[in-house]
Structure formats: C-alpha cells, structure tokens
Amino acid sequence: MNIKDYLMHYGIPVTKFAERIGVNRNSVHGYIRGRMYPRPEVARRIVEFTRSEITLDDIYYEEI
C-alpha cells in the first residue's frame, strides 16, 4: 500500500501524518508524488505508524 492510499483509506490528514512521523507536510507530499524518498529513520517511523501496512518495499520500490 502506498502513503496516499493509506491516508485516504483511514481518513488521516497529511498534516497529522507528517507530525506523527516527524517531518513537515511538504515532505509527505514529496513522498506521495515520488519526488522525494524518506531518510531510513523516517521510513522506519512510517512502517511503525502504519503497523506495517506500508512496508519499506512500498516506500522505496516502484511497481513495474
């Protein structure tokens, strides 16, 4: 599952998600659009916050 789908599914605002993982909302928008990738420690927080519904593979690897 990607970040955008997760946030939409659970109705979580980008701002709240950003707060919970310790980044600003612009960073989250960058992750969603594929323009940025989170640092490894932020990626781990995403996996923890989502209880592994978003995995490291979801974050770093695109589907072909």
Buried (B, 14 or more C-beta within 10 A) or exposed (E): EBBBEBBEEEEBEBEEBBEBBEBEBEBBBBBBEEEBEBEEEBBBBBBEBBEEBBBEEBBEEEEE
